[in-house]
Amino acid sequence: MAFMSAAGASLKGKTYVVTGSTDGIGQHTAVSLAKAGGNVIVHGRTKERVDASTEKVRQASSGGWVKSYLADLSSLDSVRHFAEALRKDHDSLDVLINNAGVFEPKYRKTADGFEMTWAVNVQAPFLLTSMLFDRVKERIVIVSSMSAGSHIDFDNLNQEKGYSSHDAYSLSKLAEMAITSQLANRVGTKLKSRRPTVNCLDPGNISTKMLRTGWGMSGTPIHQANGVIKLAADPSLDDVTGRYFMYDEPSRMPREATDVNIQQKLWDILEQQTGARWPANIA
């Protein structure tokens, strides 16, 4: 992308956390940020894949460091340990990219008793972001999807009324948008600096395993999946917050995602489900 050459120097010395960066869009994002001089934290669920991705990112690096962490985002305890390890190792993080996500063809529950899609796509980034919020100085990016639904059924968050993989995925992506909007509003209302900014996006129909699993199709080559990089590093977005992007351009969230009553209800439920506690200055 054109902005990368202009922004390259500004990435030097900045630290980027990229969840789910062992393949697909996450790995491409991590590699691209490293090429531009950023420090990159690689995350994945299995040691073999994390080691391989870390080496790939390290080879692409142009001066920044690369570190890696293991965490199973379907486990709330594992998310907590991941956040605690990051807090221990890093006093400051510039950008948190909540990229990791799943599409589950069949109904599965986590060890905590929650439907897998909801746990990984919604609970994990909510809890991780709450625990790292006071460390993140510039931006929080959440990877959502144009496949987001239009309604949150609060009586069926655990998909126990009959499972549809697409419904579960669409629900999770709508919830991510609502969280984005609510968190951005809290930051903007309560913090004079309006930092960090909080935005979400649909990365496009990129040819990933998820796209093939869920929709049985191939899409745009992964090397063209630059929307996440733009939200993480483009200087023109320094003061943009609470927005949803599609194909690198601002778009509208579904109405329900911007309803403050629905946002608050979802926020309260997620705090109860995950035990998340936000810093007092935005809680």
C-alpha positions as CSV (number, residue, x, y, z in Angstrom):
1,M,0.0,0.0,0.0
2,A,1.2,3.5,-0.8
3,F,1.0,4.7,2.8
4,M,3.5,2.1,4.0
5,S,6.4,3.8,2.4
6,A,5.5,7.1,3.9
7,A,4.8,5.5,7.3
8,G,7.7,3.2,7.4
9,A,10.0,5.4,9.5
10,S,7.2,6.1,12.0
11,L,6.9,2.4,12.7
12,K,10.4,2.1,14.0
13,G,10.4,1.7,17.7
14,K,6.7,1.0,17.9
15,T,5.3,-2.3,19.1
16,Y,2.4,-4.2,17.5
17,V,0.6,-7.1,19.1
18,V,-1.1,-9.3,16.4
19,T,-3.3,-12.1,17.7
20,G,-3.7,-15.1,15.4
21,S,-0.6,-14.3,13.4
22,T,0.5,-17.8,12.5
23,D,-1.2,-17.8,9.1
24,G,-3.5,-15.9,6.8
25,I,-4.2,-12.2,7.3
26,G,-2.6,-12.1,10.8
27,Q,0.7,-13.5,9.5
28,H,0.6,-11.1,6.5
29,T,0.0,-8.2,8.9
30,A,2.8,-9.2,11.2
31,V,5.2,-9.6,8.3
32,S,4.3,-6.3,6.8
33,L,4.6,-4.4,10.0
34,A,8.0,-6.0,10.6
35,K,9.1,-5.0,7.1
36,A,8.2,-1.4,7.9
37,G,10.5,-1.4,11.0
38,G,8.0,-2.2,13.7
39,N,8.5,-4.4,16.7
40,V,6.1,-7.3,16.3
41,I,4.5,-9.7,18.9
42,V,3.4,-12.9,17.2
43,H,0.7,-15.0,18.8
44,G,-0.7,-18.4,18.1
45,R,-2.1,-21.5,19.8
46,T,0.6,-24.2,18.9
47,K,4.3,-23.9,19.4
48,E,5.2,-25.4,16.1
49,R,3.2,-22.9,14.1
50,V,4.2,-20.0,16.4
51,D,7.9,-20.8,15.9
52,A,7.5,-21.1,12.1
53,S,5.6,-17.8,11.9
54,T,8.0,-16.0,14.2
55,E,10.9,-17.0,12.0
56,K,9.1,-15.8,8.9
57,V,8.4,-12.4,10.5
58,R,11.9,-12.2,11.8
59,Q,13.4,-12.7,8.4
60,A,11.2,-9.9,7.0
61,S,12.1,-7.5,9.8
62,S,14.0,-4.3,9.0
63,G,15.4,-3.5,12.4
64,G,12.6,-4.1,14.9
65,W,12.5,-7.0,17.3
66,V,10.1,-10.0,17.1
67,K,8.8,-11.9,20.0
68,S,6.2,-14.7,20.3
69,Y,3.6,-15.9,22.8
70,L,1.5,-19.0,23.1
71,A,-2.2,-18.8,24.1
72,D,-5.4,-20.7,23.5
73,L,-8.0,-18.0,23.1
74,S,-10.8,-20.4,23.7
75,S,-9.7,-20.6,27.3
76,L,-10.3,-17.6,29.6
77,D,-7.5,-18.7,31.8
78,S,-5.1,-18.8,28.8
79,V,-6.2,-15.3,27.7
80,R,-5.5,-14.0,31.2
81,H,-2.1,-15.7,31.3
82,F,-1.3,-14.2,27.9
83,A,-2.2,-10.7,29.0
84,E,-0.3,-11.1,32.2
85,A,2.8,-12.2,30.3
86,L,2.5,-9.2,28.0
87,R,2.1,-6.9,30.9
88,K,5.1,-8.4,32.6
89,D,7.3,-8.1,29.6
90,H,6.2,-4.8,28.1
91,D,5.5,-1.5,29.9
92,S,4.1,0.0,26.7
93,L,2.4,-1.4,23.6
94,D,1.5,0.9,20.7
95,V,-1.1,-1.1,18.9
96,L,-3.2,-4.1,19.8
97,I,-4.6,-5.9,16.8
98,N,-7.4,-8.4,17.7
99,N,-7.2,-10.4,14.6
100,A,-7.7,-14.0,15.8
101,G,-11.0,-15.6,15.0
102,V,-12.7,-18.9,14.2
103,F,-15.5,-20.2,12.1
104,E,-16.9,-23.4,13.6
105,P,-18.8,-25.8,11.2
106,K,-20.1,-27.8,14.2
107,Y,-21.3,-26.8,17.6
108,R,-18.5,-27.0,20.2
109,K,-18.3,-25.7,23.8
110,T,-15.1,-24.5,25.4
111,A,-13.8,-25.8,28.8
112,D,-15.5,-22.7,30.3
113,G,-18.9,-23.8,28.9
114,F,-19.3,-21.2,26.1
115,E,-19.9,-21.8,22.4
116,M,-16.5,-21.8,20.7
117,T,-17.1,-19.0,18.2
118,W,-18.4,-16.6,20.9
119,A,-15.5,-17.5,23.1
120,V,-12.7,-16.9,20.6
121,N,-14.2,-14.1,18.6
122,V,-15.9,-12.0,21.3
123,Q,-14.9,-13.0,24.8
124,A,-11.2,-13.3,24.1
125,P,-10.6,-9.9,22.6
126,F,-12.9,-8.3,25.2
127,L,-10.9,-9.8,28.1
128,L,-7.5,-9.3,26.5
129,T,-8.2,-5.7,25.6
130,S,-9.5,-4.9,29.1
131,M,-6.3,-6.3,30.6
132,L,-3.9,-4.5,28.2
133,F,-5.9,-1.3,27.9
134,D,-3.6,0.8,30.1
135,R,-0.6,-0.4,28.2
136,V,-1.9,0.4,24.7
137,K,-0.9,3.9,23.8
138,E,-2.1,4.5,20.2
139,R,-4.6,2.1,18.6
140,I,-6.8,-0.9,19.1
141,V,-7.9,-2.7,16.0
142,I,-10.6,-5.4,15.9
143,V,-11.1,-7.6,12.8
144,S,-14.8,-7.9,12.2
145,S,-16.6,-8.8,9.0
146,M,-19.2,-7.7,6.5
147,S,-20.9,-10.9,7.5
148,A,-22.0,-9.4,10.8
149,G,-25.6,-10.0,11.6
150,S,-28.2,-7.3,12.3
151,H,-29.6,-8.5,15.6
152,I,-28.2,-9.8,18.9
153,D,-30.4,-12.5,20.5
154,F,-29.4,-12.1,24.1
155,D,-31.3,-15.3,25.0
156,N,-29.2,-17.4,22.6
157,L,-25.6,-16.1,22.9
158,N,-24.5,-19.7,23.5
159,Q,-26.3,-21.0,20.5
160,E,-28.3,-23.6,22.4
161,K,-31.5,-23.1,20.5
162,G,-30.2,-24.8,17.5
163,Y,-26.7,-24.3,16.0
164,S,-25.9,-22.5,12.7
165,S,-22.3,-21.9,12.0
166,H,-23.1,-18.8,9.9
167,D,-25.4,-17.4,12.6
168,A,-22.8,-17.9,15.3
169,Y,-20.2,-16.2,13.2
170,S,-22.5,-13.3,12.2
171,L,-23.5,-12.8,15.8
172,S,-19.8,-12.7,16.9
173,K,-18.9,-10.1,14.3
174,L,-21.9,-7.9,15.2
175,A,-20.9,-8.1,18.8
176,E,-17.3,-7.0,17.9
177,M,-18.7,-3.9,16.2
178,A,-20.8,-3.1,19.2
179,I,-17.8,-3.4,21.5
180,T,-15.7,-1.2,19.2
181,S,-18.3,1.5,19.3
182,Q,-18.8,1.3,23.0
183,L,-15.1,1.3,23.9
184,A,-14.4,4.2,21.5
185,N,-17.2,6.2,23.1
186,R,-15.9,5.5,26.6
187,V,-12.4,6.6,25.6
188,G,-13.6,9.6,23.8
189,T,-15.9,10.7,26.6
190,K,-13.5,10.1,29.6
191,L,-10.0,10.5,28.3
192,K,-8.8,14.0,27.2
193,S,-6.3,12.5,24.8
194,R,-8.9,10.2,23.1
195,R,-6.2,7.6,23.1
196,P,-6.1,4.8,22.2
197,T,-8.3,5.0,19.2
198,V,-10.6,2.0,18.6
199,N,-11.7,0.9,15.1
200,C,-12.8,-2.3,13.4
201,L,-12.9,-3.5,9.9
202,D,-13.9,-6.1,7.3
203,P,-10.6,-7.2,5.8
204,G,-12.3,-8.2,2.5
205,N,-12.9,-11.6,0.9
206,I,-9.4,-12.8,1.4
207,S,-8.4,-16.3,0.4
208,T,-8.0,-17.7,3.9
209,K,-8.8,-21.1,5.4
210,M,-11.8,-19.5,7.1
211,L,-13.2,-18.2,3.8
212,R,-12.9,-21.6,2.2
213,T,-14.3,-23.4,5.3
214,G,-17.3,-21.1,5.8
215,W,-18.1,-20.1,2.2
216,G,-16.4,-22.7,0.0
217,M,-14.8,-20.1,-2.1
218,S,-11.4,-18.5,-2.8
219,G,-10.9,-14.8,-2.7
220,T,-8.4,-12.0,-3.0
221,P,-4.8,-13.1,-2.5
222,I,-3.6,-12.7,1.0
223,H,-0.8,-10.3,0.0
224,Q,-3.5,-7.8,-0.9
225,A,-5.1,-8.0,2.6
226,N,-3.8,-4.6,3.7
227,G,-6.8,-3.2,5.5
228,V,-5.6,-4.3,9.0
229,I,-2.2,-2.7,8.3
230,K,-3.9,0.6,7.3
231,L,-5.9,0.8,10.5
232,A,-2.8,-0.1,12.6
233,A,-0.3,2.2,11.0
234,D,-1.7,4.8,8.5
235,P,-1.0,8.3,9.8
236,S,-4.1,9.7,8.2
237,L,-6.1,7.7,10.8
238,D,-4.4,9.1,13.9
239,D,-7.5,10.8,15.1
240,V,-10.2,8.4,13.7
241,T,-12.0,6.3,16.3
242,G,-15.2,4.3,16.7
243,R,-15.4,3.6,13.0
244,Y,-16.0,0.5,10.9
245,F,-14.0,0.1,7.6
246,M,-14.8,-2.0,4.6
247,Y,-12.3,-2.4,1.7
248,D,-10.1,0.3,3.3
249,E,-12.9,2.8,3.4
250,P,-15.2,4.0,6.2
251,S,-18.6,2.3,6.2
252,R,-21.6,2.0,8.4
253,M,-22.1,-0.5,11.2
254,P,-25.5,-2.2,11.4
255,R,-27.9,0.0,13.4
256,E,-28.0,-2.5,16.4
257,A,-24.2,-2.2,16.8
258,T,-24.5,1.6,17.5
259,D,-27.4,1.3,19.9
260,V,-26.0,2.5,23.2
261,N,-28.5,0.4,25.2
262,I,-27.6,-2.8,23.4
263,Q,-23.9,-1.9,23.7
264,Q,-24.2,-1.5,27.4
265,K,-26.2,-4.7,27.9
266,L,-23.6,-6.6,25.9
267,W,-20.7,-5.0,27.8
268,D,-22.3,-6.0,31.1
269,I,-22.8,-9.6,30.0
270,L,-19.2,-9.9,28.8
271,E,-17.9,-8.5,32.0
272,Q,-19.9,-11.1,33.8
273,Q,-18.9,-14.0,31.5
274,T,-15.2,-13.2,31.4
275,G,-14.5,-11.5,34.7
276,A,-13.0,-8.5,32.8
277,R,-12.4,-5.4,34.8
278,W,-11.6,-2.2,32.9
279,P,-9.4,0.6,34.2
280,A,-11.3,2.9,36.5
281,N,-10.9,5.9,34.1
282,I,-13.1,4.3,31.4
283,A,-15.1,1.7,33.4
